[in-house]
Amino acid sequence: MKRNHTMMQFFEWYVENDGGHWNRLQKLAPELKRRGVDSVWIPPVTKGQTANDTGYGAYDLYDLGEFDQKGTVRTKYGTKQELLDAIATCKEQEIVVYADLVMNHKAGADETEKFQVIEVNPENRTEDISEAFDIEGWTKFTFPGRGEQYSAFKWNFEHFNGTDYDAKEKRSGCYRIIGENKNWNDQVDDEFGNYDYLMFANIHYNHPVVKAEMIKWGKWLAETLQCQGFRLDAIKHISHEFIREFVTQLKLARGDEFYIVGEFWNPELEACQKFLDTVDYKIDIFDVALHYKLESASHAGRDFDLRTIFDDTLVKSHPQNAVTFVDNHDSQPHEALASWVEDWFKPSAYALILLRQEGYPCIFYGDYFGIGGKDPIAGKNEALDPLLYARYHQAYGEQDDYFDLPNTIGWVRRGVTEIEGSGCAIVIANGDEGEKRMFIDQGRAGELWVDLTKNRKDQISIEEDGFATFPVNGGSVSVWALSRTK
């Protein structure tokens, strides 16, 4: 029987800029596998606009840490060879690798160009607030350090539909570039009237040459890395029709098993449904709605009704397309989408994504190993390891929910015969100490179950009728399973 799959986002925003991150992945891969992690989402592998760029300020998509450009050969995370070595080690450990793709914009242009724009209202990008005028924009990408190796394509203003800086006047703004068949793409999120434009030089996906080049690059990257999937950044800002075409072409080239998950940062289920419809359900997306529910629960404490934790979430409505997560690099403190789940609730939140049937859970490097920067946060690996153990060894079989009290909820995974001793009972409380009487199985009467988290020291005996009463501390989680100690 196949074991449960678990993804790790293998970076956080403040990973040390020492060029050693690919080496860290190579070193840690065996340990991750032992913990039950069998896939990793790695940060953008392409050259950014500076040596310390996290990869989201994408400069040269064909430079994986190989060419002397933007003051560095390596990326923030290491050299191309170190990257390939890390992926090879992951493959040896049977860990699949998903590479992060930044396809919305380009940054760090090599030269400026003169072209015409119309300035738009940044709060409503469909509203023009100027007549057409000339600017000098950073939109010419010639890649002098790479030349034409791997690709001869050079970018200029015709390949973008928006930018944010006029070098001539030294003035920032939201500028729509004028050109034939050039406007904001209408297959994007409708926040701010039209959310095609996000930052830097915005890639123009109504341009046939651009679409062809980006698909060609995606195929090249997958072949070069020999990775097993992609994570697509900022897809609510990119033509949804192009995303469908890109995914279709990648799966034709790499096989249907090539996995793609997108960051569609919108908690509204209707918008998620519309996007999934457009891309024919060929990709998964992160469950942003659940993340915000977990954040709310962590701030509200006992005032949050735990029975509603999955209401209006993607994992409840579309479990086959939901990648569940607690936090990530964007939601960590001080970042653009900061919405941090408070520490006291983190173990409960992870139990909610790791120990249930639905969804593909992703644990965050920053939660497991810690966060750097000016306000460091310690890692929680000691609290998360028992949950990862329970996911790998215990969380199988039918799922019975006991979501009957606002401050104490529980569920049971009945276990499967193929995995001896599997099955578990989870209880979460966000108020006072509580308990749940839940059915396990009459065939397991007499078994002694213990709390894998060690939050409780009790031993619970399964009763003759297959039921047992499982306690939990206040503001805590307990994961009960068969005691494997003799």
Secondary structure, 3 states (H helix, E strand, C coil): CCCCCCEEECCCCCCCCCCCHHHHHHHHHHHHHHHCCCEEEECCCCEECCCCCCCCCEEECCCCCCCCECCECCECCECHHHHHHHHHHHHHCCCEEEEEECCCEECCCCEEEEEEEEEEECCEEEEECCCCEEEEEEEEECCCCCCCCCCCCCECHHHEEEEEEECCCCEEEEEEECCCCCCCCCCCCCCCCCCCCCCCEEECCCCHHHHHHHHHHHHHHHHHHCCCEEEECCHHHCCHHHHHHHHHHHHHHHCCCCEEEECCCCCCHHHHHHHHHHCCCCCEEECHHHHHHHHHHHHHHHHCCHHHCCCCCHHHHCHHHEEEECCCCCCCCCCCCCCCCCHHHHHHHHHHHHCCCCCEEEEEHHHHCEECCCCCEECCHHHHHHHHHHHHHCCCCCEEEECCCCCEEEEEECCCCCCCCCCEEEEEECCCCEEEEEECCHHHCCCEEEECCCCCCCEEECCCCCEEEEEECCCEEEEEEECCCC
